[in-house]
Amino acid sequence: MLGFFPAVGLAVTDATAAVTVEQSAVTGITPGGGYGLALTSVDGSLRLVSRAARAGFLFDMTGRYGRALWASRGAMFPQDIAGTAVTRLDIVTSPRTLFTFGADGLLASRLGLRATNELMARDPFLQGRIIYSFGSRLGFTATTSPRSFARFDAGYTQAGAVAADHPEAVGLDSHAVTGSASYSWLAGRRLRFGPIARASFTHFENALLDVDLTRGHADVATVTGLASATYEVTRRIRGTAALGFTAASPPTFLQNKSSAPVIAPDARIDARYAGRNYGFLGMYSFSYSSLGPRIGFGAQHAAGLEMWSRPRPGRDFRSVIARGILRFRHGETPLAMQPRLGMPAGTPIPTGKFVTTAVAAGGSLGMPLATGILFTGGIDIELISTRLDPDPTGASAPMFRTMVTVAVSAIGSTDPLRRVPRDPDLQDQDAQPAVLGEEKARAAGARAGGEVTEGAGEDEDAFYEE
């Protein structure tokens, strides 16, 4: 990738590095009993942004390692291992076209996941494992008129574990190929709408198959059609909605029978407000999608609320920021049951179901002690409940965990504004490097004339991604 830089004239214009020392107290309750531990960890991060007249490149990497200074009996994986890597390259190939290449990866023990991490409120079978995920994506955006553009995406993702308490839980859990196409048209100055179409194929190595928790291979193909709309109420308030249907191949235990595809509604709404001293982002979705790499597909409800505030005005307090996040997820997937003896031929196969409900909440307060030195205190709470219906063992029990953390960070950057806490909206912008020069000037001029270019270089349906 570095050898490609001279061809597009990229140069590093922003570099930020940070080192954080954390001390955490973790307590939890599992079906096997309670546990507690005191955890010390070190976190490092590096962010590079390169820009040119017709290209932009982002590389963002973080890593964390911690050891338990003390752990009670029953504590699983008393070490904290986490790492993420994100890279993205945008290339303007003509005044009307843009290519995007991206890749991201994650490595983490269950202990290292916070409420801000989507995996935390997702899969109850991540206990006692060091998990990984990897994904890559290719996107193409074409401006079809001064007020509209089309976007096409293709991607691949996989998830699994590199270590676990039990050897059979190590290895690949799932991998998927996805594709999407969308069209967006600006009606007036505030409303943007258009269709979105998606297709995917997911292979599970260890999906749940029956109520006895038997695991095996499962393949799920889906096709989704949506109508989406984004309305900007004011410069600070924006709402987005998408509504449609998903058609999916039937569950594995029915695929040898004359069963029809699963047809399910697909919907998402979100609202965002970004003020001078506070902001929030709320969302709700219902979809037929993956409940986790060791579960399979099912119907799920998901909701989230993220808030931030700068509670004290004035020069001495303007960089203090408080954040809060709440996530909720509820999913159900059908499972096979052993047919009852003596059932007449042709009687539908009896089915059971697996139900999982997860709630994760977190709050933090960041306060600069000096320029480039940041103190942070926070708490994360997680509750996961699982249930089999019917339950042959009667052993279902919720899992609960709390983590209280204090941390001190040293931040160095070529941009002084990155040495203090940033608003979540600015962090979202950080994840998408701007393309400068001719393309940015063209976009700015088009916005001044009321044309649709805002978002032409963005992922149009990224708001709908899980």
C-alpha positions in Angstrom: 0.0 0.0 0.0 2.8 2.4 0.8 4.3 1.9 -2.7 1.0 3.3 -4.1 1.3 6.6 -2.3 3.6 8.4 -4.8 1.2 7.5 -7.7 -1.6 9.5 -6.1 0.6 12.1 -4.4 -0.4 11.3 -0.8 1.5 12.8 2.1 1.0 12.5 5.8 -0.8 15.6 7.1 -2.0 14.4 10.5 -0.4 11.9 12.9 -1.7 11.2 16.4 -0.3 8.7 19.0 -1.5 8.0 22.5 -0.5 5.8 25.5 -3.0 5.0 28.2 -2.5 3.3 31.6 -5.7 1.8 33.1 -6.7 0.3 36.4 -10.0 -1.6 36.5 -12.1 -3.5 39.0 -14.2 -6.2 37.5 -16.9 -8.2 39.2 -19.3 -10.6 37.6 -21.8 -13.5 38.0 -21.9 -16.4 35.6 -23.8 -19.8 35.7 -20.7 -21.2 37.4 -20.7 -18.6 40.2 -19.3 -15.1 41.0 -15.9 -13.8 40.4 -13.8 -10.6 40.8 -10.5 -9.3 39.7 -8.3 -6.2 39.7 -6.9 -5.5 36.3 -4.0 -3.3 35.1 -3.6 -2.7 31.4 -1.7 -0.5 29.0 -3.3 0.8 25.8 -1.6 2.3 22.8 -3.0 3.9 19.6 -1.7 5.4 16.4 -3.7 7.3 13.8 -2.3 8.5 10.4 -4.2 10.5 7.8 -2.9 11.3 4.3 -4.5 13.7 1.9 -4.0 14.7 -1.7 -5.9 16.6 -4.3 -7.7 13.4 -5.5 -7.1 10.8 -2.7 -7.3 10.3 1.0 -5.9 7.6 3.3 -6.7 6.6 6.9 -4.8 4.2 9.1 -6.0 3.7 12.7 -4.6 1.1 15.1 -5.1 0.4 18.8 -3.8 -2.3 21.1 -4.3 -3.2 24.8 -2.7 -5.7 27.1 -3.5 -6.2 30.8 -2.9 -8.6 33.6 -4.9 -9.3 36.7 -3.1 -8.3 39.8 -5.6 -10.3 41.8 -8.3 -12.7 40.7 -10.8 -14.8 42.6 -11.5 -18.4 41.8 -13.8 -18.7 38.8 -12.4 -15.7 36.9 -12.2 -16.6 33.3 -9.2 -15.5 31.2 -7.7 -13.1 33.8 -5.9 -11.1 31.1 -7.1 -8.3 28.9 -6.1 -8.6 25.2 -7.6 -6.2 22.6 -6.6 -4.7 19.4 -8.2 -3.0 16.4 -7.0 -1.9 13.0 -8.8 0.2 10.4 -7.6 1.3 7.0 -9.4 3.2 4.3 -8.3 4.6 0.9 -10.5 7.0 -1.2 -9.5 7.7 -4.8 -11.3 10.2 -7.0 -11.0 8.7 -10.4 -13.0 11.4 -12.3 -15.1 14.5 -11.4 -18.0 12.2 -11.0 -16.6 8.9 -9.6 -15.0 7.8 -6.3 -13.5 4.4 -5.4 -13.2 3.4 -1.7 -11.1 0.5 -0.3 -11.4 -0.5 3.3 -10.3 -3.2 5.8 -10.7 -3.6 9.5 -9.8 -6.2 12.1 -10.5 -6.9 15.8 -8.7 -9.1 18.4 -10.1 -9.2 21.9 -10.7 -11.3 25.0 -14.3 -11.1 26.3 -12.9 -9.2 29.3 -11.6 -6.4 27.1 -15.0 -5.4 25.5 -16.7 -2.3 26.7 -20.3 -1.0 26.2 -19.0 1.1 23.2 -18.1 -2.2 21.5 -21.0 -3.7 19.5 -19.9 -7.2 20.3 -20.4 -6.6 24.0 -24.2 -6.9 23.7 -24.3 -9.5 21.0 -23.3 -13.1 21.6 -23.4 -14.9 25.0 -21.1 -17.6 23.7 -18.0 -15.3 23.6 -17.1 -16.2 27.2 -13.7 -17.7 27.8 -12.4 -17.0 24.3 -10.0 -14.6 22.6 -12.0 -13.7 19.5 -11.1 -12.1 16.2 -12.9 -10.6 13.3 -11.7 -9.4 9.9 -13.5 -7.6 7.1 -12.7 -5.9 3.8 -14.8 -3.7 1.6 -14.8 -2.2 -1.9 -17.1 0.7 -2.8 -17.8 2.8 -5.9 -19.8 6.0 -5.9 -21.0 7.8 -9.1 -22.6 11.2 -9.3 -25.5 10.6 -11.8 -26.8 14.2 -11.8 -26.3 17.4 -9.8 -28.9 16.1 -7.3 -28.3 12.4 -7.2 -25.7 9.7 -6.9 -25.5 5.9 -6.9 -23.3 3.6 -4.8 -22.2 0.0 -5.0 -20.4 -2.0 -2.3 -19.0 -5.5 -2.0 -17.4 -7.0 1.2 -16.2 -10.0 3.0 -16.1 -10.6 6.8 -15.1 -13.5 9.0 -15.1 -14.2 12.8 -13.7 -16.8 15.1 -11.3 -17.3 18.0 -7.6 -17.7 18.3 -7.7 -19.2 21.9 -10.4 -20.5 24.2 -11.0 -22.5 27.4 -12.0 -25.5 25.3 -10.0 -26.5 22.2 -13.2 -27.1 20.2 -14.1 -23.4 20.6 -10.9 -22.3 18.7 -11.0 -21.5 15.0 -13.3 -20.1 12.4 -17.0 -19.5 13.4 -18.5 -17.7 10.4 -17.7 -15.9 7.2 -19.9 -13.9 4.9 -19.9 -12.3 1.5 -22.1 -9.2 1.0 -23.1 -6.8 -1.8 -25.3 -3.7 -1.9 -26.5 -1.0 -4.3 -28.2 2.2 -3.4 -29.4 5.3 -5.2 -29.9 8.7 -3.5 -31.8 11.7 -4.7 -32.0 15.2 -3.1 -35.5 16.6 -3.1 -35.2 20.2 -2.0 -32.5 21.3 0.4 -33.3 19.0 3.4 -34.8 15.7 2.2 -32.8 12.9 0.6 -34.3 9.5 -0.3 -33.8 6.4 -2.5 -33.8 2.6 -2.6 -31.3 0.2 -1.1 -30.8 -3.4 -2.2 -28.6 -6.0 -0.5 -27.6 -9.6 -0.9 -25.5 -11.8 1.4 -24.3 -15.4 1.9 -23.2 -16.4 5.4 -21.6 -19.8 6.3 -21.6 -20.8 10.0 -19.2 -23.5 11.2 -20.7 -23.8 14.7 -24.3 -22.6 14.5 -26.9 -23.8 17.0 -29.0 -26.6 15.4 -31.3 -28.0 18.1 -32.4 -27.5 21.7 -29.7 -29.9 23.0 -27.2 -27.2 21.9 -25.8 -29.4 19.1 -23.6 -27.3 16.8 -22.9 -27.7 13.1 -22.7 -26.1 9.7 -25.4 -23.7 8.4 -25.6 -21.6 5.3 -27.9 -18.6 5.1 -28.6 -16.5 1.9 -30.5 -13.3 2.2 -31.9 -10.6 -0.1 -33.1 -7.3 1.3 -34.9 -4.4 -0.4 -35.4 -1.1 1.4 -36.7 2.4 0.9 -34.6 5.0 2.8 -35.0 8.7 3.6 -32.9 11.2 5.5 -34.4 14.5 6.6 -32.4 17.4 8.0 -34.7 19.3 10.3 -32.1 21.9 11.0 -28.4 22.1 10.7 -28.1 20.3 14.0 -31.0 17.8 13.9 -31.2 15.0 11.4 -33.4 11.9 11.1 -33.1 8.8 9.0 -35.5 5.9 8.3 -35.4 2.8 6.2 -38.2 0.3 5.7 -38.4 -2.9 3.6 -38.3 -6.7 3.6 -35.7 -9.5 3.8 -36.1 -12.9 2.2 -33.8 -15.6 3.6 -33.2 -19.3 3.1 -35.0 -21.4 5.7 -33.2 -22.8 8.8 -30.8 -25.6 8.3 -33.0 -28.3 9.9 -35.8 -27.4 7.4 -33.8 -27.1 4.2 -34.4 -30.7 3.2 -38.1 -30.2 3.5 -40.5 -28.3 1.2 -40.3 -25.2 3.4 -40.7 -21.7 2.1 -38.0 -18.9 2.5 -38.2 -16.8 5.6 -39.9 -13.4 4.8 -39.4 -10.8 7.5 -39.8 -7.0 7.8 -36.6 -4.9 7.9 -36.7 -1.5 9.5 -34.5 1.1 11.1 -34.9 4.6 12.4 -32.4 7.0 14.0 -32.2 10.6 15.1 -29.2 12.7 15.7 -28.7 16.1 17.5 -25.4 17.8 17.7 -25.4 21.0 19.7 -22.7 23.3 21.0 -22.6 21.8 24.5 -24.4 18.4 24.1 -25.7 15.9 21.6 -27.2 12.5 21.2 -27.8 9.7 18.8 -30.7 7.3 19.2 -31.6 4.3 17.0 -34.0 1.3 16.8 -34.0 -1.5 14.3 -35.7 -4.8 13.6 -34.1 -7.3 11.2 -33.7 -10.9 10.3 -29.9 -11.1 10.6 -27.0 -12.9 12.5 -27.4 -13.1 16.2 -23.8 -14.0 16.6 -21.1 -16.1 15.0 -21.9 -19.1 17.3 -25.7 -18.8 17.1 -26.9 -18.2 13.5 -29.7 -16.1 12.0 -32.8 -15.0 13.7 -35.2 -12.1 14.3 -33.8 -9.4 16.5 -34.7 -6.0 17.9 -31.8 -3.6 18.6 -31.9 -0.2 20.2 -29.2 2.2 21.3 -28.8 5.7 22.8 -25.5 7.6 22.9 -25.2 11.0 24.6 -22.4 13.4 25.3 -22.1 16.7 27.1 -19.6 19.4 28.0 -21.0 20.1 31.4 -19.0 23.2 32.3 -18.4 26.2 30.0 -15.4 28.5 30.2 -11.8 28.2 29.3 -10.7 26.0 32.2 -13.5 23.4 31.6 -14.4 23.5 27.9 -12.4 20.3 27.2 -14.2 18.3 29.9 -16.6 15.8 28.3 -19.1 13.4 29.7 -20.4 10.4 27.7 -23.1 7.8 28.2 -24.1 4.8 26.1 -27.0 2.3 26.3 -27.4 -0.7 24.1 -30.3 -3.2 24.0 -30.6 -6.4 21.9 -33.2 -9.1 21.9 -33.1 -12.0 19.4 -34.8 -15.3 18.7 -33.8 -18.1 16.4 -35.7 -21.4 15.7 -34.0 -24.7 16.7 -34.8 -28.3 15.8 -36.4 -30.8 18.2 -36.5 -34.6 18.1 -39.8 -35.6 16.6 -42.2 -37.4 19.0 -42.6 -41.1 18.5 -45.8 -42.1 16.8 -46.4 -38.8 14.9 -48.3 -39.3 11.7 -46.4 -39.0 8.4 -46.4 -35.4 7.1 -46.9 -33.8 10.5 -44.8 -30.6 10.6 -41.5 -31.0 12.5 -41.8 -29.6 16.0 -39.5 -26.7 16.7 -38.0 -24.9 19.7 -36.2 -21.7 19.9 -33.2 -20.0 21.5 -33.8 -16.5 23.0 -31.1 -14.1 24.0 -31.5 -10.7 25.6 -28.6 -8.3 26.3 -28.2 -4.9 27.9 -25.0 -2.9 28.0 -24.5 0.5 29.5 -21.5 2.7 30.1 -20.6 6.2 31.2 -17.3 8.1 31.3 -15.9 11.5 32.2 -12.8 12.8 30.5 -10.8 15.7 31.9 -7.5 17.1 30.6 -5.0 17.6 33.3 -2.8 19.5 30.8 -2.5 19.8 27.1 -1.9 16.2 25.9 -2.6 14.6 29.3 -6.1 13.2 29.9 -7.7 11.7 32.9 -10.7 9.4 32.4 -13.0 7.6 34.7 -15.8 5.3 33.7 -18.1 2.4 34.4 -19.5 -0.4 32.2 -22.4 -2.7 33.0 -23.5 -5.7 31.1 -26.4 -8.2 31.6 -27.0 -11.1 29.2 -29.9 -13.5 29.6 -30.3 -16.7 27.5 -33.2 -19.2 27.3 -34.0 -22.4 25.5 -37.7 -23.1 24.8 -38.2 -25.9 25.8 -35.1 -26.2 28.0 -34.0 -29.8 28.4 -31.5 -29.0 31.1 -33.3 -26.2 33.0 -29.8 -24.6 33.5 -30.5 -21.2 31.9 -29.0 -18.4 34.0 -28.2 -14.7 33.3 -24.7 -13.4 33.2 -23.8 -10.0 34.8 -20.6 -8.0 34.8 -19.5 -4.6 36.0 -16.2 -2.8 35.2 -15.0 0.4 36.9 -12.0 2.0 35.2 -9.7 4.9 35.8 -7.1 5.9 33.2 -4.4 8.4 32.4 -3.5 9.1 28.7 -0.6 10.9 27.1 -1.5 12.1 23.6 0.8 13.6 21.0 -0.4 14.9 17.7 0.5 17.2 14.8 -3.0 18.7 15.3 -3.4 20.4 18.7 -7.2 19.8 18.6 -6.6 16.1 18.9 -4.8 16.4 22.2 -8.1 17.0 24.0 -11.3 14.9 24.0 -13.3 15.0 20.8 -17.1 15.0 20.4 -18.6 11.8 19.0 -19.7 13.6 15.9 -16.1 14.7 15.2 -14.9 11.1 15.8 -17.4 9.9 13.1 -15.8 12.4 10.7 -12.4 11.2 11.7 -13.2 7.8 10.5 -13.8 9.1 6.9 -10.8 11.0 5.6 -11.7 14.0 3.5 -10.6 14.2 -0.1 -9.0 17.6 -0.5 -8.3 19.8 -3.5 -10.4 19.7 -6.7 -13.0 17.2 -5.4 -13.5 19.1 -2.1 -13.8 22.5 -4.0 -16.4 20.9 -6.4 -18.4 19.6 -3.5 -18.3 22.9 -1.6 -19.5 24.7 -4.7 -22.3 22.3 -5.3 -23.5 22.5 -1.7 -23.6 26.3 -2.1 -25.9 25.8 -5.1 -28.2 23.4 -3.3 -26.9 20.3 -5.2 -26.4 16.9 -3.7 -22.8 16.3 -3.1 -22.8 16.1 0.7 -22.5 12.4 1.3 -21.5 11.6 -2.3 -18.1 10.5 -0.9 -19.7 8.8 2.2 -21.1 5.4 2.6 -24.8 6.1 1.8 -26.2 3.1 3.7 -23.6 3.0 6.4 -26.2 4.2 8.9 -28.0 0.9 8.4 -25.0 -1.3 9.1 -24.9 -3.3 12.3 
